[in-house]
């Protein structure tokens, strides 16, 4: 693209927008280590938002300022960096590249109107980035590509642009084309020639960064010859996307198309999401100088990426689901904003990052907060739920229904590193931070108090890696519930649940790094120390065959005695039958008033288990006979006798241990189907079918014991090189193999 005048945003002041057309919202995506954060800092420096690369007035960094990020040297959360270029406010959203923090990435995609894919010239493009490109393509999000790590000895820009065309332009190779070629500098001691500037294919100008500043000059004859073929291909690609159908005929007829016409058509095609230019960027060796390609990137963002006005109208409803007219980006329209991220500040408290889609948000006004329930966010209920009429296994602590509240907006601020710069308003299309929205959570909708509205939720991945935790001390136990509640309110990709049968508090996360960060935040932010303990799977017990038992509870130790005798028969029932109690007493051997006592006793014993301490299910317990005493029989005595009878029956029968079996749905690229199926077979899994999916992927459906997939979220990532996804749902309980059941019984006996 052609050069524009450099108009930098002033450092140290809040950037405000007075109209949506002067805003650009762009999210940077790419694999971990691709250089997204370094690029953000270089763009902020070029735009004049920082005094030297990545530094603001207080000396902090503009991105990755969180203490956990600095310790881990890895982005773990969404960061907003607003800069100004050419009178346009650019909200740069820097996202983590690591798969465990994909929730932050999806929040960035929700808040943005265009995506900048950052790929490394030395590392290539991973499978997860390819899949993300397909997702953006499916929703028509405008995209561009920037190649980084050009300074690496093994980097090859020409090869990387070819790879980008093959992968990102699979459907239309002429829609993924570089705008610039690298100007190679003199070779260094290692023989590698660093990129010293750019050769503009449309402008036919050279942008030389050798001095640390962007110097524009005319190309020499050799440089003109170097760009000739690439320029012709670029022009043909732009013309193919042009709305002027006569342009191609004119070009093929030998007419020299005006550069301004080409640039205008290029920018329109980029904004429509039908053309995806490839650019390059590299940080300056001296942190006080401009990074190579940063000016060109800022020009593309301001000139080629769409404004919020070009975003399709959003579907909204009333909180109770009634349809309402779609909203457009109009500062004077009804207020519709969304909380895209929630965080906690030790001094300010809860801080909500908000994207305003319609209307204008003002400080000190009261807004209505509407939020979806868990299922509405596209997340299934807790793994293992719904296991039969008597087996309410896993009670999710954050299975919240739709929630509503009125809250008063406090101060509006624009974030910049650790700083918060005060704003007087936030118009439609812009982003801002709102402090102390105590009841608003990530994904909630903010609307006018008198006309509450609700936006459609965006899809979030289901956390499938369990982390069972216990409070480290009594003091930690007192603070645990509040700390966990705050943690899951901030992070919609984390789920908290309580299993009443295993008596464990479980955090479901996306991966091991996600778990580690959750524990660190509990400790450092909320002052709660917890211990990780082995996660337990809810097993069951059942009878393998019919058995009889006699419960005799007779005691006489002075005073009122205890007398109760009952005889029962236990027989297995089909799966899902629960515990059935039948009274077949004849002749009043067990008085009518004590039959409910026997039932209560056997049901209590069934809940405690009869072999290894797991609930007994799928049996019919029939009371056949018994004896009573006119004085010493009582409710408590017959409860005890019923429990004893069931234990005696279990001692005479073979007790099966039942394990939960999950239905697994695994989506992987075709090349990993074999390894995935082999891995499932090694976990006692049964593949029940495969289906061809889109984009060269296969859906593998299998049934597998839940005890075998506790860490499958991590292990599938390894088997599929980060490209596999899966979902799981409870299928049934079925008998565990005898050798495994015996081991569990032995462990239970040792525990007692």
C-alpha positions in Angstrom: 0.0 0.0 0.0 1.1 3.5 -0.5 2.7 5.6 2.3 0.7 8.0 4.4 1.8 10.7 6.7 2.9 9.6 10.1 0.5 10.9 12.7 1.3 9.4 16.1 -1.0 9.1 19.0 0.2 11.2 22.0 1.6 9.2 24.8 0.1 9.6 28.2 -3.4 10.5 27.4 -6.6 8.6 27.0 -7.6 8.0 23.4 -11.2 8.8 22.7 -13.4 8.3 19.7 -16.2 10.7 18.7 -17.6 8.5 15.9 -17.5 4.8 15.0 -15.8 5.5 11.7 -12.7 6.6 13.5 -12.3 3.3 15.4 -10.6 0.0 14.3 -10.8 -3.1 16.5 -8.2 -5.7 15.5 -7.2 -8.9 17.3 -3.8 -10.4 17.0 -3.8 -14.2 16.8 -1.2 -16.9 16.3 0.6 -19.7 18.0 2.6 -19.2 21.2 6.0 -17.7 20.4 5.0 -16.2 17.0 5.8 -12.7 18.3 2.4 -11.2 18.9 3.3 -9.3 22.0 6.6 -8.1 20.6 4.6 -6.8 17.6 2.1 -5.0 19.7 4.9 -3.2 21.5 6.6 -2.3 18.2 3.3 -0.9 16.9 2.7 1.1 20.1 6.2 2.6 19.7 5.7 3.5 16.1 2.4 5.1 16.9 4.0 7.2 19.6 2.0 5.6 22.4 5.1 4.6 24.4 8.5 6.3 25.0 10.5 3.2 24.1 9.6 -0.3 23.0 6.9 -1.6 25.2 7.3 1.0 28.0 4.8 3.5 29.4 5.4 6.4 31.7 5.6 4.3 34.9 8.2 2.0 33.3 5.8 -0.9 32.9 5.2 -2.8 29.7 2.3 -2.1 27.4 1.4 -5.8 27.2 2.0 -8.9 29.3 2.1 -6.6 32.4 0.5 -9.2 34.7 2.9 -10.6 37.3 2.1 -14.2 36.4 2.7 -13.4 32.7 6.1 -11.9 33.6 7.1 -14.8 35.7 6.0 -17.3 33.1 7.2 -15.2 30.1 4.0 -16.1 28.3 0.8 -14.3 27.5 -2.1 -15.8 29.5 -4.8 -13.2 29.1 -6.4 -10.8 26.7 -4.7 -7.4 26.6 -6.1 -4.2 25.1 -3.6 -1.6 23.8 -5.2 1.5 22.2 -3.1 3.5 19.8 -3.8 6.3 17.4 -2.7 6.6 13.7 -3.8 9.1 11.2 -6.6 10.3 13.4 -7.9 6.8 13.8 -8.1 5.0 17.2 -6.9 1.4 16.9 -7.8 -1.0 19.7 -5.2 -3.7 19.4 -6.3 -6.9 21.2 -3.3 -9.1 22.1 -4.3 -12.7 22.7 -2.5 -15.7 24.2 -1.3 -18.3 21.7 -1.2 -21.2 24.0 -4.2 -23.6 23.7 -5.0 -23.5 27.4 -6.1 -19.9 27.2 -8.3 -20.1 24.1 -11.1 -18.5 26.1 -9.1 -15.2 26.1 -8.6 -15.6 22.3 -12.3 -16.1 21.7 -13.0 -13.0 23.8 -10.7 -11.1 21.6 -12.4 -12.4 18.5 -15.7 -11.3 19.9 -14.5 -7.8 20.6 -12.7 -7.3 17.3 -13.9 -6.6 13.8 -10.8 -8.0 12.0 -8.0 -10.4 12.7 -4.3 -10.1 12.1 -2.7 -13.6 11.9 0.9 -13.5 13.2 3.1 -16.4 11.8 6.7 -17.0 12.4 9.1 -17.2 9.4 11.2 -19.7 11.3 8.5 -21.9 13.0 5.8 -22.1 10.3 2.1 -22.5 10.8 0.7 -24.9 13.3 -2.5 -26.9 13.0 -4.4 -24.9 15.6 -3.7 -21.7 13.6 -5.1 -23.3 10.5 -8.2 -24.3 12.3 -8.7 -20.8 13.7 -8.4 -19.4 10.2 -11.2 -21.8 9.1 -13.3 -20.5 11.9 -12.8 -16.9 11.0 -13.5 -17.7 7.4 -16.8 -19.4 8.3 -18.0 -16.1 9.9 -16.5 -13.9 7.3 -14.1 -12.0 9.6 -11.6 -9.9 7.6 -8.1 -11.2 8.0 -4.5 -10.3 7.1 -1.2 -12.1 7.7 2.0 -10.7 9.1 5.2 -12.7 9.0 7.6 -12.2 12.0 11.0 -13.5 13.1 12.6 -12.4 9.8 15.8 -11.9 11.8 16.2 -15.6 12.4 19.0 -17.3 10.5 16.6 -20.0 9.1 13.8 -17.6 8.1 12.7 -17.5 4.5 10.1 -14.9 3.7 9.5 -16.1 0.1 8.9 -19.7 1.3 6.7 -18.5 4.1 4.5 -16.5 1.8 4.1 -19.6 -0.4 3.1 -21.6 2.7 0.6 -19.0 3.7 -0.9 -19.2 0.2 -1.1 -22.9 0.3 -2.7 -23.1 3.8 -4.7 -19.9 4.1 -5.5 -19.7 0.4 -6.5 -23.3 -0.2 -9.9 -22.2 -1.6 -8.6 -19.2 -3.5 -4.8 -19.0 -3.8 -5.0 -15.5 -5.5 -6.6 -14.1 -2.4 -3.5 -14.5 -0.2 -0.7 -12.5 -1.7 2.1 -10.4 -0.2 2.0 -6.6 -0.5 5.8 -6.1 0.0 9.0 -8.0 -0.8 11.9 -7.8 1.6 14.9 -5.6 1.0 17.9 -7.7 2.1 20.7 -6.0 3.9 24.4 -7.1 3.8 25.1 -10.6 5.2 26.1 -10.8 8.8 28.9 -13.0 10.3 26.7 -16.1 10.1 26.0 -15.5 6.4 22.4 -14.5 7.0 21.2 -11.4 5.3 18.7 -9.5 7.5 15.7 -7.7 6.1 16.6 -4.0 6.0 13.5 -2.6 4.3 10.5 -3.2 2.1 9.8 -3.1 -1.6 6.3 -1.8 -2.1 4.6 -3.8 -4.9 1.8 -1.3 -5.6 3.6 1.9 -5.0 6.9 0.7 -6.5 8.7 2.5 -3.7 11.4 1.3 -1.3 10.9 1.8 2.4 14.3 1.6 4.0 14.6 1.0 7.7 18.4 0.7 7.9 18.8 4.0 9.8 16.1 3.1 12.4 13.6 5.4 10.8 11.5 4.7 7.7 13.1 6.4 4.7 11.2 6.3 1.4 13.0 6.3 -1.9 12.7 5.2 -5.6 13.9 1.7 -6.4 16.9 1.1 -8.6 16.6 -0.9 -11.8 17.6 -4.1 -10.2 14.9 -3.7 -7.5 12.3 -2.8 -10.1 13.0 -6.0 -11.9 12.8 -8.0 -8.6 9.3 -6.9 -8.0 7.9 -7.1 -11.5 6.4 -10.6 -11.4 5.1 -10.3 -7.8 3.5 -7.0 -8.7 1.7 -8.4 -11.7 0.3 -11.2 -9.6 -0.8 -8.8 -6.8 -2.6 -6.5 -9.3 -4.4 -9.4 -10.9 -5.5 -10.7 -7.5 -6.8 -7.2 -6.6 -8.6 -6.8 -9.9 -10.2 -10.2 -9.5 -11.8 -8.9 -6.3 -12.8 -5.5 -7.7 -16.4 -4.5 -8.1 -15.5 -2.9 -11.4 -15.9 -5.7 -13.8 -14.3 -3.7 -16.7 -11.0 -3.4 -14.8 -9.6 -6.8 -15.7 -10.3 -6.2 -19.4 -8.6 -2.8 -19.2 -5.6 -4.3 -17.5 -5.3 -7.3 -19.9 -5.6 -4.8 -22.7 -2.4 -3.1 -21.5 -3.8 -0.2 -19.7 -1.8 1.0 -16.7 -4.2 1.0 -13.8 -4.0 3.9 -11.4 -2.3 3.0 -8.1 -5.0 4.8 -6.1 -7.7 2.7 -7.8 -5.8 -0.4 -6.9 -5.3 0.6 -3.3 -9.0 1.5 -3.0 -10.1 -1.8 -4.4 -7.6 -3.6 -2.2 -8.9 -1.9 0.9 -12.5 -2.7 0.0 -11.6 -6.4 -0.6 -9.8 -6.6 2.7 -12.7 -5.1 4.6 -15.1 -7.5 2.9 -13.0 -10.4 4.0 -12.3 -11.7 0.5 -8.7 -10.7 0.1 -6.0 -11.4 2.7 -2.7 -9.5 2.2 0.6 -10.8 3.6 2.9 -8.3 5.3 6.1 -8.6 7.3 7.3 -7.0 10.6 10.4 -7.1 12.7 11.3 -5.2 15.9 14.2 -2.8 15.7 17.5 -4.0 17.3 17.5 -0.7 19.2 14.4 -0.4 21.3 14.1 3.3 20.6 13.7 2.9 16.9 10.8 2.0 14.6 10.3 -1.6 13.9 10.4 -2.7 10.3 7.0 -2.9 8.7 5.1 -1.3 11.5 4.1 1.8 9.6 2.8 -0.4 6.8 0.8 -2.5 9.2 -0.8 0.6 10.8 -1.6 1.8 7.3 -3.3 -1.4 6.5 -5.3 -1.5 9.7 -6.6 2.1 9.3 -7.1 1.9 5.6 -8.1 -1.7 4.9 -9.7 -3.1 8.0 -13.4 -2.4 8.5 -14.9 0.1 10.8 -17.4 -1.0 13.4 -20.1 0.4 11.2 -19.5 -2.4 8.7 -20.1 -5.1 11.3 -23.4 -7.0 10.6 -26.4 -6.1 12.7 -26.5 -8.0 16.0 -29.4 -10.2 17.1 -30.8 -9.3 20.5 -33.8 -10.5 22.6 -35.4 -9.4 25.8 -34.0 -11.3 28.8 -37.0 -13.7 28.6 -36.3 -14.5 25.0 -38.7 -12.3 23.1 -37.4 -11.1 19.7 -36.3 -7.5 19.4 -35.1 -5.6 16.3 -31.4 -6.2 15.5 -29.1 -3.4 16.6 -26.6 -1.6 14.5 -23.5 0.5 15.4 -25.2 3.8 16.2 -24.0 5.9 19.2 -27.6 7.3 19.4 -29.2 3.9 19.4 -30.3 1.7 22.3 -27.5 0.8 24.6 -26.2 -2.7 24.0 -22.7 -3.6 25.3 -21.0 -6.8 26.3 -18.5 -7.8 29.0 -15.8 -9.5 27.0 -13.4 -10.0 29.9 -13.5 -9.8 33.7 -10.4 -9.3 35.8 -9.6 -8.4 39.4 -7.3 -5.6 40.5 -6.0 -5.6 44.1 -6.7 -1.9 44.4 -9.6 -1.2 42.1 -11.5 -4.5 42.5 -13.3 -6.1 39.6 -12.7 -4.6 36.2 -14.9 -5.4 33.2 -13.6 -4.9 29.7 -16.7 -3.9 27.6 -17.4 -3.7 23.9 -20.2 -1.2 23.1 -22.1 -2.4 20.0 -24.9 0.2 20.1 -25.6 3.4 22.0 -23.2 5.3 24.3 -21.9 4.3 27.7 -21.5 7.1 30.3 -20.0 7.1 33.8 -22.3 7.1 36.8 -25.4 5.8 34.8 -27.4 2.8 35.9 -27.5 -0.1 33.4 -29.3 -3.4 33.3 -27.1 -6.5 33.4 -28.4 -9.7 31.8 -26.5 -12.9 31.7 -26.9 -16.3 30.1 -26.9 -19.6 32.0 -24.1 -22.2 31.5 -25.9 -24.2 28.8 -26.7 -21.1 26.8 -22.9 -20.5 26.4 -22.7 -23.6 24.3 -21.1 -25.6 27.2 -22.5 -28.9 28.1 -23.4 -29.8 31.7 -20.8 -31.2 33.9 -19.2 -34.5 32.7 -21.0 -37.4 34.3 -24.4 -35.6 34.9 -27.7 -37.3 34.3 -26.8 -40.9 35.3 -30.1 -42.3 36.2 -33.1 -41.3 38.3 -31.4 -42.0 41.6 -27.9 -40.7 40.6 -27.7 -37.0 40.6 -23.9 -37.4 40.4 -22.2 -34.0 39.8 -23.7 -30.8 41.1 -22.1 -28.0 39.2 -21.6 -24.9 41.4 -21.8 -22.6 38.5 -24.8 -24.0 36.6 -26.3 -20.6 36.8 -29.6 -19.7 35.2 -30.1 -16.5 33.3 -29.3 -13.7 35.8 -30.3 -10.1 35.9 -29.5 -7.0 38.0 -29.3 -3.2 37.8 -25.8 -1.8 38.4 -24.4 1.6 38.5 -21.5 2.3 36.1 -18.5 3.8 37.9 -15.5 5.3 36.2 -14.9 4.6 32.5 -11.2 4.1 31.7 -9.0 3.1 28.8 -6.4 0.5 29.7 -2.8 0.9 28.8 -0.5 -1.6 30.6 -1.2 -1.2 34.3 -2.5 2.3 33.8 -6.2 3.2 33.6 -6.8 6.5 31.8 -10.2 8.1 32.5 -12.8 8.4 29.7 -15.8 10.7 29.6 -17.8 8.2 27.4 -17.6 5.1 25.3 -19.5 5.2 22.0 -20.8 2.4 19.8 -17.9 0.5 18.2 -15.3 1.3 21.0 -14.0 -0.5 24.0 -13.6 0.6 27.6 -13.0 -0.7 31.1 -15.7 -0.4 33.8 -14.8 -0.7 37.4 -16.8 -2.4 40.2 -19.5 -4.0 38.1 -19.8 -6.5 41.0 -22.6 -8.7 39.5 -21.6 -8.6 35.8 -19.7 -11.6 34.5 -17.9 -12.3 31.3 -20.4 -12.7 28.5 -23.1 -10.6 30.2 -25.0 -7.9 28.3 -25.3 -4.3 29.5 -28.4 -2.4 28.3 -30.6 0.5 29.3 -32.4 0.1 32.6 -35.8 0.7 31.1 -35.3 -1.5 28.0 -33.2 -4.6 29.0 -31.8 -6.6 26.1 -29.7 -9.7 25.8 -27.1 -10.6 23.1 -26.5 -14.1 21.8 -23.6 -15.7 23.7 -20.5 -16.6 21.9 -19.3 -20.2 21.9 -16.7 -21.2 24.5 -14.7 -24.4 24.7 -15.8 -26.9 27.4 -13.2 -27.4 30.1 -12.5 -31.2 30.2 -9.5 -31.5 32.4 -10.4 -32.1 36.1 -8.5 -30.7 39.0 -9.6 -31.9 42.5 -8.6 -29.5 45.2 -8.7 -29.2 49.0 -8.1 -26.2 51.3 -4.5 -26.4 52.7 -5.6 -25.2 56.1 -8.7 -24.2 58.1 -8.0 -20.5 57.4 -7.9 -21.4 53.6 -11.1 -23.3 53.9 -12.9 -20.2 55.1 -11.8 -18.2 52.1 -12.0 -21.0 49.5 -15.6 -20.7 48.3 -15.3 -16.9 47.7 -12.0 -17.2 45.9 -13.3 -20.0 43.6 -16.5 -18.0 42.9 -14.4 -15.0 41.8 -12.1 -17.2 39.7 -14.9 -18.8 37.7 -16.8 -15.5 37.3 -13.7 -14.1 35.6 -12.9 -17.1 33.4 -15.9 -18.6 31.5 -13.6 -21.5 30.3 -13.3 -22.7 33.9 -16.1 -24.7 35.7 -16.5 -25.4 39.3 -18.4 -28.4 40.6 -19.1 -30.4 43.8 -19.5 -34.2 43.6 -21.6 -35.3 46.5 -20.5 -38.9 46.1 -16.7 -38.4 46.0 -17.0 -35.3 48.2 -14.5 -33.5 46.0 -14.4 -29.9 44.8 -13.3 -30.0 41.2 -12.1 -27.2 38.9 -12.5 -28.2 35.3 -9.9 -26.5 33.2 -8.6 -26.5 29.6 -5.1 -27.8 30.3 -2.3 -28.1 32.7 -1.1 -24.5 32.2 -4.7 -23.4 32.8 -4.7 -25.3 36.1 -1.4 -23.9 37.2 -2.5 -20.3 36.6 -5.8 -21.0 38.4 -3.9 -22.2 41.5 -1.4 -19.3 41.3 -4.2 -16.8 41.1 -6.0 -18.4 44.1 -2.8 -18.1 46.0 -1.5 -14.6 45.0 -4.7 -12.7 44.2 -7.2 -14.2 46.7 -4.8 -15.5 49.4 -6.1 -19.1 49.3 -3.6 -21.9 49.4 -5.0 -25.2 48.1 -3.7 -28.7 47.6 -4.3 -30.7 44.4 -5.5 -34.3 45.1 -6.2 -37.2 42.8 -9.5 -36.9 41.0 -12.0 -39.6 41.8 -14.5 -41.1 39.3 -17.9 -41.9 40.7 -18.1 -45.7 40.7 -21.2 -47.8 41.6 -21.9 -51.3 43.0 -24.5 -53.8 42.1 -25.3 -57.5 42.7 -24.2 -60.0 40.2 -26.8 -62.5 41.2 -29.8 -63.1 43.5 -28.8 -63.3 47.2 -30.5 -63.4 50.6 -29.6 -61.8 53.9 -30.8 -61.8 57.5 -30.4 -58.8 59.7 -30.6 -59.5 63.4 -30.3 -56.5 65.8 -30.9 -57.7 69.4 -29.4 -56.0 72.4 -30.4 -56.0 76.0 -28.1 -54.0 78.3 -30.4 -52.9 81.1 -33.4 -50.7 80.6 -35.1 -50.4 77.2 -33.7 -53.0 74.8 -33.4 -53.2 71.0 -35.0 -56.0 69.0 -35.4 -56.2 65.2 -35.0 -59.1 62.8 -35.6 -58.9 59.1 -35.0 -61.2 56.1 -34.5 -59.8 52.6 -33.8 -61.0 49.1 -31.7 -58.9 46.7 -31.8 -59.4 43.0 -30.1 -57.4 40.2 -32.2 -55.2 37.9 -31.5 -53.7 34.4 -29.1 -50.6 34.3 -30.7 -47.4 35.3 -33.3 -49.0 37.6 -31.9 -47.5 40.8 -32.9 -49.1 44.1 -36.3 -50.7 44.3 -37.8 -51.8 47.7 -40.7 -54.3 47.8 -42.7 -55.4 50.8 -43.8 -59.0 50.8 -44.3 -59.5 54.5 -47.2 -61.8 55.4 -48.9 -62.2 58.7 -47.5 -59.1 60.4 -44.2 -60.6 61.4 -42.8 -57.1 60.8 -45.4 -54.6 62.0 -46.6 -52.1 59.4 -45.2 -49.1 61.2 -41.6 -50.6 61.0 -41.6 -51.5 57.3 -40.6 -47.9 56.3 -37.8 -48.2 58.9 -36.4 -51.3 57.2 -36.6 -49.5 53.8 -34.8 -46.5 55.3 -32.1 -48.7 56.7 -31.4 -50.6 53.5 -31.4 -47.4 51.4 -29.0 -45.7 53.7 -26.7 -48.8 53.5 -27.1 -48.9 49.7 -26.0 -45.2 49.5 -22.9 -46.1 51.6 -22.1 -49.2 49.5 -21.6 -52.8 50.4 -18.2 -53.8 49.0 -15.9 -50.8 48.3 -17.8 -47.9 49.6 -19.6 -46.9 46.4 -23.4 -46.5 46.1 -25.4 -49.6 45.3 -27.6 -49.3 42.3 -29.9 -51.4 40.0 -31.2 -53.8 42.6 -34.6 -54.9 43.9 -34.6 -55.4 47.7 -37.6 -57.5 48.9 -38.5 -57.7 52.5 -39.8 -61.3 53.1 -40.1 -61.9 56.8 -38.9 -60.8 60.2 -39.6 -60.7 63.9 -40.4 -58.0 66.4 -40.8 -57.4 70.1 -43.8 -55.6 71.6 -41.5 -53.5 73.9 -38.0 -53.5 72.5 -38.7 -53.0 68.8 -38.2 -49.5 67.4 -37.7 -47.5 64.3 -33.9 -47.3 64.9 -33.7 -51.0 65.6 -35.3 -51.9 62.3 -33.2 -49.4 60.4 -30.1 -51.1 61.8 -31.5 -54.6 61.0 -32.2 -53.6 57.4 -28.7 -52.4 56.9 -27.3 -55.6 58.5 -29.4 -57.7 56.2 -28.2 -56.0 53.1 -24.5 -56.3 54.2 -25.1 -60.1 54.9 -26.6 -60.5 51.4 -23.6 -58.8 49.8 -21.2 -61.0 51.7 -22.8 -64.0 50.1 -23.0 -62.6 46.6 -20.6 -61.5 43.9 -20.6 -57.7 43.8 -19.8 -56.0 40.5 -18.1 -52.6 40.5 -19.7 -50.4 37.8 -17.6 -47.6 36.2 -19.1 -44.7 34.2 -18.7 -44.9 30.4 -18.5 -41.8 28.3 -19.5 -41.2 24.8 -16.5 -39.5 23.2 -16.7 -37.3 20.0 -13.3 -36.6 18.7 -12.7 -34.2 15.8 -9.2 -34.5 14.2 -7.5 -33.8 10.9 -7.6 -36.9 8.6 -3.8 -37.6 9.1 -4.3 -38.2 12.8 -7.3 -40.5 12.7 -5.1 -43.6 12.9 -3.1 -42.5 16.0 -6.2 -41.3 17.7 -8.1 -44.6 17.2 -5.0 -46.6 18.4 -4.8 -44.4 21.4 -8.5 -45.0 22.2 -8.1 -48.7 21.8 -5.3 -48.6 24.4 -7.7 -47.0 26.8 -10.3 -49.8 26.6 -12.3 -47.6 24.2 -14.7 -48.9 21.6 -14.9 -46.9 18.3 -18.5 -46.9 17.2 -18.2 -44.9 14.1 -16.4 -42.3 12.0 -17.8 -39.5 9.9 -16.1 -37.2 7.4 -16.2 -33.6 8.6 -15.3 -30.3 6.8 -11.8 -29.0 6.1 -10.2 -32.4 5.8 -11.2 -33.6 9.3 -12.8 -36.7 10.6 -15.2 -37.2 13.5 -14.4 -40.3 15.6 -17.2 -41.5 17.9 -16.2 -43.9 20.7 -17.3 -45.3 24.0 -14.7 -45.3 26.7 -14.5 -45.7 30.5 -14.3 -42.3 32.2 -11.5 -43.5 34.4 -9.3 -43.7 31.3 -9.8 -40.2 30.0 -9.1 -38.1 33.1 -6.2 -36.4 31.3 -7.4 -36.9 27.7 -7.6 -33.1 27.2 -3.8 -33.1 27.5 -3.1 -36.4 25.8 -5.2 -35.7 22.7 -3.3 -32.5 22.2 -0.1 -34.5 22.1 -1.4 -37.2 19.8 -2.9 -34.7 17.3 -0.2 -32.1 17.6 -2.7 -29.6 19.1 -5.3 -30.0 16.3 -7.7 -32.4 18.0 -10.9 -31.5 19.9 -13.3 -33.6 21.7 -16.5 -33.5 23.7 -17.8 -36.1 26.1 -21.2 -37.0 27.6 -22.3 -39.7 30.1 -23.5 -42.9 28.5 -24.1 -45.4 31.3 -22.4 -47.4 34.0 -21.1 -50.9 33.2 -19.2 -53.6 35.0 -15.5 -52.9 35.5 -13.0 -55.7 34.5 -12.4 -58.0 37.4 -8.7 -57.3 37.8 -9.3 -53.6 38.0 -12.3 -54.1 40.4 -10.1 -56.2 42.7 -7.5 -53.5 42.9 -10.1 -50.9 43.9 -11.5 -53.3 46.5 -8.0 -53.8 48.0 -7.4 -50.1 48.1 -10.8 -49.6 49.8 -9.9 -52.3 52.4 -6.6 -50.6 53.1 -8.3 -47.3 53.5 -10.6 -48.6 56.1 
